[in-house]
Amino acid sequence: MSDRSRDWSRRHFLGSAAALAGAASFTGELLTAGAAHGAEGSLVAAPPPGFTPLSKPGRIVQVTKGDDLAALMQQNQLWPKPEIARAMLEKALTAFTGAGNLESALGRFIHADDVVAVKLNGIAGQSGATMAVNFELVLPLVEGLLALGVPAGKITIYEQFGSYMNGTRTKASKLPKGVKLGIHGNADATMRGVQVCKGIETKYVRFLTEATAVINMTQMKDHSICGYTGCLKNVTHGSITNPSKHHAHRASPQIAELYAHDIVRSRVRLHITDAFKIIYDQGPLDKNPARRILHGAVYVSTDPVAMDVYGWGVIDRARQENGLKSLAAAGREPSYLRIAGEKGLGVFDLNAIKLTQVSA
């Protein structure tokens, strides 16, 4: 981590409790995805026999390409240039894994026998807005999975609503033949209800529970309810049947509790953060272009807490640079991140996070 990053992290998190780092430990009977749904915690996915997915708690790779952010973008700075997005994704994954190419890097997280679900984030891109996970990153990821040997029929890209998927500009006609798109509408679930958060029954949606491996593609955004939204919330509130019932008290501790369930912890293998653009205020919707700025980076991590803690800092820096209070001072500190760290979901102490910055 650079000295500048450490300086702001010490100021930003002074007085915060540090959580112990550690990979998630699975509990309950190990079952393959699609197995019978039993009591809470029983639907746990196991990797293919003999395969151990790569996990690096507290590690993040950030890829940028030069200082001219506008040069990364096309069509009046709306979306990244396809060749640049592909190169940045490959560089991020190879730098994180030490592999030689995109296919080999994905092979450290995904096995050819996996059933893969890719969770996108397109909520801010609906109705013609431009802030969503970019198709220019989605396509090379899918092509890398196919090159790895994952059958097209075992790859599903999913979102909550059709308008969210449209925001990402991801369409079946633009994807390799056989790759599936899924829209769950907060309703498409086959498991029995469970009480993950006290007093609230929920179900995780079918695209998550039928997968053995999940890749989370998300963004960095201010959020009017929980302060910051990134890796954790994209998986939790984007993959259950009643997200609106889990928003009280700034969605804390609900986000941490929903992610800590074995249904999630046994499946999510990789987080890819599309940070070509970020929203530093009035999020998560892209309603005020003045609050959306170019950031020009792609991040990868296996640690959702570390990635979100770092993203929180990115948003706070942008807020400060634009004359706004920090999220904490504005009464929207994302306290669920501390709880997630305490639950062993990742590293909360930013000074214990290792950020590797590379250029594509």
Salt bridges, closest charged atoms under 4 A:
ASP7 OD1 - ARG10 NH1 3.84
GLU40 OE2 - HIS261 NE2 3.92
ASP113 OD2 - HIS111 ND1 3.65
ASP114 OD2 - ARG269 NH1 2.81
GLU136 OE1 - ARG169 NH2 2.75
GLU143 OE1 - ARG86 NH2 2.78
GLU159 OE1 - LYS119 NZ 3.32
ASP188 OD2 - ARG206 NH2 2.81
GLU210 OE1 - ARG206 NH1 3.32
ASP222 OD2 - ARG319 NH1 3.49
ASP222 OD2 - ARG332 NH1 2.80
ASP281 OD2 - ARG291 NE 3.02
ASP281 OD1 - ARG319 NH1 2.96
ASP281 OD1 - ARG332 NH2 3.76
ASP286 OD2 - ARG292 NE 2.94
ASP316 OD2 - HIS12 ND1 3.06
GLU342 OE2 - ARG338 NH1 2.98
